[in-house]
Amino acid sequence: AILATVAYALFITPNDLEARHETIVLSNWQGGANLRIAHVSDLQTVGFCQREAKAAALVNAFNPDLVIFTGDYIAGPFNDPAPAVA
């Protein structure tokens, strides 16, 4: 069970990107037109890779007005941050 959990966490979950579309109605919104926001989180990548390319394609297809990145966008190696920073 432990080996299966580790394999799932390393090989399945990282490539399982999810895109959801939610509509939030704000009764006091004074902004006029609708605002499209893309929220990107937990990519945990080290440098540009296929996962980031897929995430970028999903975000671009949504055509957002604003993109917000939160939480675990990059991961190690922490002894050499250059790939993650790039």
C-alpha positions as CSV (number, residue, x, y, z in Angstrom):
1,A,0.0,0.0,0.0
2,I,2.8,2.4,0.8
3,L,4.6,1.7,-2.5
4,A,1.3,2.2,-4.4
5,T,0.7,5.5,-2.6
6,V,4.2,6.7,-3.4
7,A,3.9,5.7,-7.0
8,Y,0.5,7.5,-7.3
9,A,2.0,10.6,-5.7
10,L,5.0,10.7,-7.9
11,F,3.6,9.6,-11.3
12,I,-0.1,10.1,-11.4
13,T,-1.1,13.1,-9.3
14,P,1.5,15.5,-10.7
15,N,0.2,15.0,-14.3
16,D,-3.5,15.2,-13.3
17,L,-4.2,18.8,-14.0
18,E,-7.8,20.0,-13.3
19,A,-9.5,23.0,-14.8
20,R,-12.8,24.0,-13.3
21,H,-15.1,26.9,-14.3
22,E,-17.0,28.5,-11.5
23,T,-19.4,31.5,-11.5
24,I,-19.6,33.7,-8.5
25,V,-22.3,36.3,-8.4
26,L,-21.6,39.4,-6.4
27,S,-24.7,41.4,-5.8
28,N,-22.7,44.6,-5.1
29,W,-20.3,44.3,-8.0
30,Q,-19.8,47.8,-9.5
31,G,-17.3,46.7,-12.1
32,G,-19.8,46.5,-15.0
33,A,-18.7,43.6,-17.2
34,N,-17.8,40.2,-15.9
35,L,-14.3,39.6,-14.6
36,R,-12.6,36.3,-15.6
37,I,-10.0,35.2,-13.1
38,A,-7.7,32.1,-13.6
39,H,-6.3,30.7,-10.3
40,V,-3.2,28.5,-10.7
41,S,-1.9,26.5,-7.8
42,D,0.2,23.5,-6.8
43,L,2.1,22.9,-10.0
44,Q,5.2,22.0,-8.0
45,T,7.5,22.1,-11.0
46,V,11.3,22.4,-11.5
47,G,11.8,24.6,-14.5
48,F,9.6,24.6,-17.6
49,C,8.1,21.2,-18.3
50,Q,5.1,19.5,-20.0
51,R,3.0,20.1,-16.9
52,E,3.6,23.9,-17.1
53,A,2.9,23.9,-20.8
54,K,-0.4,22.1,-20.3
55,A,-1.4,24.5,-17.5
56,A,-0.5,27.5,-19.6
57,A,-2.7,26.1,-22.5
58,L,-5.6,25.6,-20.1
59,V,-5.2,29.1,-18.7
60,N,-4.9,30.7,-22.2
61,A,-8.0,28.8,-23.5
62,F,-9.9,30.4,-20.6
63,N,-8.9,33.9,-21.8
64,P,-8.7,35.4,-18.3
65,D,-8.6,39.1,-17.4
66,L,-6.4,38.2,-14.4
67,V,-4.2,35.2,-13.5
68,I,-3.4,34.5,-9.9
69,F,-0.7,32.1,-8.9
70,T,-0.8,30.7,-5.3
71,G,0.8,27.9,-3.4
72,D,3.5,25.4,-4.4
73,Y,4.2,26.8,-7.9
74,I,7.8,25.6,-7.8
75,A,9.6,22.8,-6.1
76,G,13.3,22.0,-5.4
77,P,16.1,21.2,-5.8
78,F,16.7,23.7,-3.1
79,N,20.5,23.5,-3.3
80,D,20.2,24.9,-6.9
81,P,17.2,27.2,-7.3
82,A,18.2,28.4,-10.8
83,P,15.9,25.9,-12.7
84,A,12.9,26.7,-10.5
85,V,13.6,30.5,-10.8
86,A,13.9,30.2,-14.6
